[in-house]
């Protein structure tokens, strides 16, 4: 079961983890958001582009922008 959580980086940028495991980066409001990853159990954002994501499978990733640019 997922937990809703969020991390605000500043007055306009926030990472939001939905109860469905989808991690979003929102800038300003929910109308300006992009999906960062899915199947996320926990996350820790460093800045507006870099976030550490712990997947449901227990694998930890450093993602820059979105899941297609991770290591």
Biopython code that builds the backbone (N, CA, C, O; Angstrom):
import numpy as np
from Bio.PDB.StructureBuilder import StructureBuilder

atoms = [
    (1, "UNK", "N", (0.835, -1.182, 0.000)),
    (1, "UNK", "CA", (0.000, 0.000, 0.000)),
    (1, "UNK", "C", (0.876, 1.241, 0.000)),
    (1, "UNK", "O", (1.820, 1.338, 0.784)),
    (2, "UNK", "N", (0.571, 2.176, -0.864)),
    (2, "UNK", "CA", (1.349, 3.400, -1.005)),
    (2, "UNK", "C", (0.880, 4.458, -0.010)),
    (2, "UNK", "O", (-0.264, 4.442, 0.443)),
    (3, "UNK", "N", (1.772, 5.361, 0.314)),
    (3, "UNK", "CA", (1.425, 6.514, 1.137)),
    (3, "UNK", "C", (1.515, 7.761, 0.283)),
    (3, "UNK", "O", (2.445, 7.908, -0.510)),
    (4, "UNK", "N", (0.562, 8.656, 0.437)),
    (4, "UNK", "CA", (0.676, 9.965, -0.191)),
    (4, "UNK", "C", (1.771, 10.725, 0.536)),
    (4, "UNK", "O", (1.823, 10.712, 1.766)),
    (5, "UNK", "N", (2.636, 11.378, -0.200)),
    (5, "UNK", "CA", (3.641, 12.230, 0.418)),
    (5, "UNK", "C", (4.052, 13.287, -0.593)),
    (5, "UNK", "O", (3.784, 13.175, -1.789)),
    (6, "UNK", "N", (4.713, 14.318, -0.076)),
    (6, "UNK", "CA", (5.168, 15.383, -0.939)),
    (6, "UNK", "C", (6.421, 16.001, -0.349)),
    (6, "UNK", "O", (6.711, 15.842, 0.837)),
    (7, "UNK", "N", (7.162, 16.714, -1.199)),
    (7, "UNK", "CA", (8.320, 17.473, -0.764)),
    (7, "UNK", "C", (8.352, 18.765, -1.548)),
    (7, "UNK", "O", (8.561, 18.763, -2.761)),
    (8, "UNK", "N", (8.144, 19.868, -0.853)),
    (8, "UNK", "CA", (8.239, 21.183, -1.478)),
    (8, "UNK", "C", (9.697, 21.612, -1.496)),
    (8, "UNK", "O", (10.387, 21.532, -0.480)),
    (9, "UNK", "N", (10.165, 22.070, -2.659)),
    (9, "UNK", "CA", (11.541, 22.536, -2.782)),
    (9, "UNK", "C", (11.644, 24.041, -2.623)),
    (9, "UNK", "O", (12.644, 24.557, -2.124)),
    (10, "UNK", "N", (10.611, 24.737, -3.047)),
    (10, "UNK", "CA", (10.533, 26.193, -2.920)),
    (10, "UNK", "C", (9.064, 26.579, -3.034)),
    (10, "UNK", "O", (8.190, 25.720, -2.921)),
    (11, "UNK", "N", (8.788, 27.834, -3.253)),
    (11, "UNK", "CA", (7.399, 28.308, -3.283)),
    (11, "UNK", "C", (6.614, 27.814, -4.490)),
    (11, "UNK", "O", (5.387, 27.915, -4.499)),
    (12, "UNK", "N", (7.288, 27.278, -5.517)),
    (12, "UNK", "CA", (6.576, 26.850, -6.721)),
    (12, "UNK", "C", (6.810, 25.401, -7.126)),
    (12, "UNK", "O", (6.007, 24.855, -7.881)),
    (13, "UNK", "N", (7.861, 24.763, -6.664)),
    (13, "UNK", "CA", (8.198, 23.414, -7.111)),
    (13, "UNK", "C", (7.969, 22.411, -5.988)),
    (13, "UNK", "O", (8.485, 22.564, -4.881)),
    (14, "UNK", "N", (7.182, 21.379, -6.298)),
    (14, "UNK", "CA", (6.892, 20.337, -5.312)),
    (14, "UNK", "C", (6.858, 18.977, -6.004)),
    (14, "UNK", "O", (6.348, 18.845, -7.117)),
    (15, "UNK", "N", (7.406, 17.974, -5.331)),
    (15, "UNK", "CA", (7.289, 16.587, -5.768)),
    (15, "UNK", "C", (6.129, 15.982, -4.996)),
    (15, "UNK", "O", (6.028, 16.152, -3.781)),
    (16, "UNK", "N", (5.250, 15.269, -5.706)),
    (16, "UNK", "CA", (4.067, 14.684, -5.087)),
    (16, "UNK", "C", (4.014, 13.205, -5.446)),
    (16, "UNK", "O", (4.042, 12.841, -6.621)),
    (17, "UNK", "N", (3.938, 12.357, -4.423)),
    (17, "UNK", "CA", (3.796, 10.918, -4.624)),
    (17, "UNK", "C", (2.348, 10.543, -4.354)),
    (17, "UNK", "O", (1.862, 10.669, -3.230)),
    (18, "UNK", "N", (1.662, 10.082, -5.395)),
    (18, "UNK", "CA", (0.269, 9.687, -5.251)),
    (18, "UNK", "C", (0.128, 8.326, -4.604)),
    (18, "UNK", "O", (1.092, 7.564, -4.532)),
    (19, "UNK", "N", (-1.072, 8.015, -4.130)),
    (19, "UNK", "CA", (-1.285, 6.722, -3.487)),
    (19, "UNK", "C", (-1.236, 5.565, -4.477)),
    (19, "UNK", "O", (-1.303, 4.405, -4.072)),
    (20, "UNK", "N", (-1.119, 5.866, -5.776)),
    (20, "UNK", "CA", (-0.952, 4.829, -6.800)),
    (20, "UNK", "C", (0.514, 4.581, -7.140)),
    (20, "UNK", "O", (0.813, 3.789, -8.034)),
    (21, "UNK", "N", (1.447, 5.257, -6.430)),
    (21, "UNK", "CA", (2.872, 5.050, -6.643)),
    (21, "UNK", "C", (3.476, 5.900, -7.736)),
    (21, "UNK", "O", (4.650, 5.728, -8.065)),
    (22, "UNK", "N", (2.710, 6.812, -8.310)),
    (22, "UNK", "CA", (3.233, 7.695, -9.360)),
    (22, "UNK", "C", (3.797, 8.951, -8.719)),
    (22, "UNK", "O", (3.136, 9.606, -7.913)),
    (23, "UNK", "N", (5.038, 9.280, -9.091)),
    (23, "UNK", "CA", (5.715, 10.469, -8.588)),
    (23, "UNK", "C", (5.639, 11.573, -9.637)),
    (23, "UNK", "O", (6.007, 11.371, -10.794)),
    (24, "UNK", "N", (5.152, 12.753, -9.216)),
    (24, "UNK", "CA", (4.986, 13.898, -10.100)),
    (24, "UNK", "C", (5.852, 15.060, -9.635)),
    (24, "UNK", "O", (6.098, 15.223, -8.440)),
    (25, "UNK", "N", (6.311, 15.864, -10.586)),
    (25, "UNK", "CA", (6.954, 17.143, -10.291)),
    (25, "UNK", "C", (5.982, 18.219, -10.733)),
    (25, "UNK", "O", (5.644, 18.316, -11.913)),
    (26, "UNK", "N", (5.531, 19.030, -9.780)),
    (26, "UNK", "CA", (4.576, 20.091, -10.086)),
    (26, "UNK", "C", (5.256, 21.443, -9.923)),
    (26, "UNK", "O", (5.966, 21.687, -8.946)),
    (27, "UNK", "N", (5.027, 22.305, -10.890)),
    (27, "UNK", "CA", (5.593, 23.654, -10.861)),
    (27, "UNK", "C", (4.427, 24.633, -10.920)),
    (27, "UNK", "O", (3.773, 24.779, -11.954)),
    (28, "UNK", "N", (4.181, 25.286, -9.823)),
    (28, "UNK", "CA", (3.091, 26.252, -9.755)),
    (28, "UNK", "C", (1.792, 25.646, -9.293)),
    (28, "UNK", "O", (1.240, 26.063, -8.275)),
    (29, "UNK", "N", (1.281, 24.645, -10.041)),
    (29, "UNK", "CA", (0.047, 23.956, -9.668)),
    (29, "UNK", "C", (-0.043, 22.647, -10.436)),
    (29, "UNK", "O", (0.844, 22.317, -11.222)),
    (30, "UNK", "N", (-1.112, 21.910, -10.206)),
    (30, "UNK", "CA", (-1.208, 20.591, -10.846)),
    (30, "UNK", "C", (-1.409, 20.644, -12.348)),
    (30, "UNK", "O", (-1.304, 19.613, -13.014)),
    (31, "UNK", "N", (-1.694, 21.813, -12.903)),
    (31, "UNK", "CA", (-1.827, 21.939, -14.349)),
    (31, "UNK", "C", (-0.483, 21.965, -15.057)),
    (31, "UNK", "O", (-0.418, 21.771, -16.270)),
    (32, "UNK", "N", (0.585, 22.202, -14.314)),
    (32, "UNK", "CA", (1.941, 22.200, -14.875)),
    (32, "UNK", "C", (2.755, 21.151, -14.129)),
    (32, "UNK", "O", (3.561, 21.469, -13.254)),
    (33, "UNK", "N", (2.527, 19.908, -14.494)),
    (33, "UNK", "CA", (3.232, 18.818, -13.824)),
    (33, "UNK", "C", (3.735, 17.815, -14.842)),
    (33, "UNK", "O", (3.214, 17.711, -15.952)),
    (34, "UNK", "N", (4.764, 17.078, -14.439)),
    (34, "UNK", "CA", (5.307, 16.026, -15.290)),
    (34, "UNK", "C", (5.550, 14.790, -14.429)),
    (34, "UNK", "O", (5.941, 14.883, -13.266)),
    (35, "UNK", "N", (5.310, 13.643, -15.031)),
    (35, "UNK", "CA", (5.528, 12.391, -14.312)),
    (35, "UNK", "C", (7.014, 12.104, -14.262)),
    (35, "UNK", "O", (7.704, 12.135, -15.280)),
    (36, "UNK", "N", (7.492, 11.827, -13.074)),
    (36, "UNK", "CA", (8.902, 11.498, -12.874)),
    (36, "UNK", "C", (9.096, 9.993, -12.972)),
    (36, "UNK", "O", (10.005, 9.529, -13.661)),
    (37, "UNK", "N", (8.254, 9.225, -12.292)),
    (37, "UNK", "CA", (8.397, 7.774, -12.264)),
    (37, "UNK", "C", (7.094, 7.162, -11.757)),
    (37, "UNK", "O", (6.209, 7.867, -11.273)),
    (38, "UNK", "N", (6.994, 5.856, -11.875)),
    (38, "UNK", "CA", (5.857, 5.106, -11.340)),
    (38, "UNK", "C", (6.402, 3.972, -10.477)),
    (38, "UNK", "O", (7.599, 3.688, -10.509)),
    (39, "UNK", "N", (5.549, 3.338, -9.724)),
    (39, "UNK", "CA", (5.946, 2.245, -8.836)),
    (39, "UNK", "C", (6.979, 2.698, -7.815)),
    (39, "UNK", "O", (7.954, 1.996, -7.546)),
    (40, "UNK", "N", (6.756, 3.868, -7.255)),
    (40, "UNK", "CA", (7.673, 4.483, -6.290)),
    (40, "UNK", "C", (7.150, 4.223, -4.884)),
    (40, "UNK", "O", (5.962, 4.398, -4.614)),
    (41, "UNK", "N", (8.044, 3.802, -3.989)),
    (41, "UNK", "CA", (7.633, 3.651, -2.592)),
    (41, "UNK", "C", (8.108, 4.824, -1.743)),
    (41, "UNK", "O", (7.418, 5.225, -0.806)),
    (42, "UNK", "N", (9.295, 5.388, -2.063)),
    (42, "UNK", "CA", (9.814, 6.547, -1.351)),
    (42, "UNK", "C", (10.652, 7.372, -2.304)),
    (42, "UNK", "O", (11.082, 6.883, -3.349)),
    (43, "UNK", "N", (10.888, 8.639, -1.940)),
    (43, "UNK", "CA", (11.715, 9.502, -2.767)),
    (43, "UNK", "C", (12.338, 10.591, -1.913)),
    (43, "UNK", "O", (11.856, 10.891, -0.821)),
    (44, "UNK", "N", (13.413, 11.179, -2.419)),
    (44, "UNK", "CA", (14.062, 12.328, -1.787)),
    (44, "UNK", "C", (14.599, 13.209, -2.903)),
    (44, "UNK", "O", (15.527, 12.829, -3.618)),
    (45, "UNK", "N", (14.006, 14.389, -3.043)),
    (45, "UNK", "CA", (14.436, 15.329, -4.083)),
    (45, "UNK", "C", (15.612, 16.148, -3.580)),
    (45, "UNK", "O", (15.653, 16.548, -2.417)),
    (46, "UNK", "N", (16.574, 16.396, -4.473)),
    (46, "UNK", "CA", (17.713, 17.249, -4.150)),
    (46, "UNK", "C", (17.520, 18.644, -4.695)),
    (46, "UNK", "O", (17.907, 19.628, -4.064)),
    (47, "UNK", "N", (16.917, 18.728, -5.878)),
    (47, "UNK", "CA", (16.616, 20.013, -6.503)),
    (47, "UNK", "C", (15.481, 19.792, -7.494)),
    (47, "UNK", "O", (14.873, 18.722, -7.511)),
    (48, "UNK", "N", (15.194, 20.778, -8.304)),
    (48, "UNK", "CA", (14.047, 20.690, -9.218)),
    (48, "UNK", "C", (14.223, 19.635, -10.301)),
    (48, "UNK", "O", (13.250, 19.286, -10.969)),
    (49, "UNK", "N", (15.428, 19.118, -10.494)),
    (49, "UNK", "CA", (15.668, 18.119, -11.541)),
    (49, "UNK", "C", (16.179, 16.787, -11.034)),
    (49, "UNK", "O", (16.062, 15.786, -11.741)),
    (50, "UNK", "N", (16.738, 16.737, -9.844)),
    (50, "UNK", "CA", (17.393, 15.524, -9.356)),
    (50, "UNK", "C", (16.643, 14.967, -8.155)),
    (50, "UNK", "O", (16.374, 15.676, -7.186)),
    (51, "UNK", "N", (16.310, 13.681, -8.238)),
    (51, "UNK", "CA", (15.570, 13.031, -7.161)),
    (51, "UNK", "C", (16.053, 11.589, -7.020)),
    (51, "UNK", "O", (16.295, 10.907, -8.015)),
    (52, "UNK", "N", (16.189, 11.139, -5.788)),
    (52, "UNK", "CA", (16.457, 9.730, -5.518)),
    (52, "UNK", "C", (15.115, 9.040, -5.337)),
    (52, "UNK", "O", (14.253, 9.519, -4.600)),
    (53, "UNK", "N", (14.945, 7.902, -6.020)),
    (53, "UNK", "CA", (13.679, 7.181, -6.016)),
    (53, "UNK", "C", (13.940, 5.742, -5.590)),
    (53, "UNK", "O", (14.788, 5.051, -6.154)),
    (54, "UNK", "N", (13.191, 5.309, -4.581)),
    (54, "UNK", "CA", (13.210, 3.906, -4.171)),
    (54, "UNK", "C", (11.974, 3.253, -4.760)),
    (54, "UNK", "O", (10.845, 3.600, -4.415)),
    (55, "UNK", "N", (12.204, 2.307, -5.651)),
    (55, "UNK", "CA", (11.089, 1.630, -6.307)),
    (55, "UNK", "C", (10.439, 0.601, -5.414)),
    (55, "UNK", "O", (11.000, 0.194, -4.397)),
    (56, "UNK", "N", (9.242, 0.183, -5.808)),
    (56, "UNK", "CA", (8.538, -0.878, -5.083)),
    (56, "UNK", "C", (9.354, -2.160, -5.035)),
    (56, "UNK", "O", (9.157, -2.988, -4.146)),
    (57, "UNK", "N", (10.266, -2.329, -5.981)),
    (57, "UNK", "CA", (11.103, -3.523, -6.041)),
    (57, "UNK", "C", (12.349, -3.421, -5.169)),
    (57, "UNK", "O", (13.157, -4.349, -5.141)),
    (58, "UNK", "N", (12.518, -2.293, -4.449)),
    (58, "UNK", "CA", (13.662, -2.115, -3.558)),
    (58, "UNK", "C", (14.893, -1.551, -4.222)),
    (58, "UNK", "O", (15.924, -1.414, -3.564)),
    (59, "UNK", "N", (14.834, -1.216, -5.500)),
    (59, "UNK", "CA", (15.977, -0.660, -6.220)),
    (59, "UNK", "C", (15.972, 0.861, -6.064)),
    (59, "UNK", "O", (14.947, 1.516, -6.250)),
    (60, "UNK", "N", (17.144, 1.409, -5.716)),
    (60, "UNK", "CA", (17.295, 2.846, -5.543)),
    (60, "UNK", "C", (17.917, 3.435, -6.802)),
    (60, "UNK", "O", (18.927, 2.933, -7.295)),
    (61, "UNK", "N", (17.303, 4.514, -7.326)),
    (61, "UNK", "CA", (17.769, 5.185, -8.532)),
    (61, "UNK", "C", (17.999, 6.661, -8.265)),
    (61, "UNK", "O", (17.289, 7.275, -7.468)),
    (62, "UNK", "N", (18.989, 7.226, -8.931)),
    (62, "UNK", "CA", (19.127, 8.682, -8.998)),
    (62, "UNK", "C", (18.598, 9.085, -10.358)),
    (62, "UNK", "O", (19.135, 8.672, -11.386)),
    (63, "UNK", "N", (17.556, 9.885, -10.369)),
    (63, "UNK", "CA", (16.910, 10.284, -11.612)),
    (63, "UNK", "C", (17.098, 11.772, -11.831)),
    (63, "UNK", "O", (16.938, 12.587, -10.923)),
    (64, "UNK", "N", (17.440, 12.096, -13.061)),
    (64, "UNK", "CA", (17.607, 13.493, -13.458)),
    (64, "UNK", "C", (16.533, 13.789, -14.497)),
    (64, "UNK", "O", (16.630, 13.368, -15.650)),
    (65, "UNK", "N", (15.517, 14.515, -14.072)),
    (65, "UNK", "CA", (14.417, 14.844, -14.956)),
    (65, "UNK", "C", (13.284, 13.847, -14.913)),
    (65, "UNK", "O", (12.157, 14.202, -14.567)),
    (66, "UNK", "N", (13.570, 12.587, -15.265)),
    (66, "UNK", "CA", (12.542, 11.543, -15.294)),
    (66, "UNK", "C", (13.210, 10.191, -15.368)),
    (66, "UNK", "O", (14.437, 10.104, -15.405)),
    (67, "UNK", "N", (12.425, 9.143, -15.390)),
    (67, "UNK", "CA", (12.970, 7.785, -15.300)),
    (67, "UNK", "C", (13.829, 7.360, -16.481)),
    (67, "UNK", "O", (14.562, 6.377, -16.369)),
    (68, "UNK", "N", (13.769, 8.057, -17.605)),
    (68, "UNK", "CA", (14.601, 7.695, -18.749)),
    (68, "UNK", "C", (16.037, 8.165, -18.606)),
    (68, "UNK", "O", (16.887, 7.815, -19.425)),
    (69, "UNK", "N", (16.317, 8.953, -17.581)),
    (69, "UNK", "CA", (17.677, 9.432, -17.328)),
    (69, "UNK", "C", (18.013, 9.125, -15.870)),
    (69, "UNK", "O", (17.985, 10.006, -15.011)),
    (70, "UNK", "N", (18.328, 7.868, -15.613)),
    (70, "UNK", "CA", (18.611, 7.447, -14.240)),
    (70, "UNK", "C", (19.797, 6.518, -14.177)),
    (70, "UNK", "O", (20.166, 5.870, -15.156)),
    (71, "UNK", "N", (20.374, 6.470, -13.013)),
    (71, "UNK", "CA", (21.500, 5.561, -12.772)),
    (71, "UNK", "C", (21.432, 5.040, -11.356)),
    (71, "UNK", "O", (22.288, 4.257, -10.944)),
]
sb = StructureBuilder()
sb.init_structure("model")
sb.init_model(0)
sb.init_chain("A")
sb.init_seg("    ")
for serial, (resi, resn, name, xyz) in enumerate(atoms, 1):
    if name == "N":
        sb.init_residue(resn, " ", resi, " ")
    sb.init_atom(name, np.array(xyz, "f"), 0.0, 1.0, " ", f" {name:<3s}", serial, name[0])
structure = sb.get_structure()
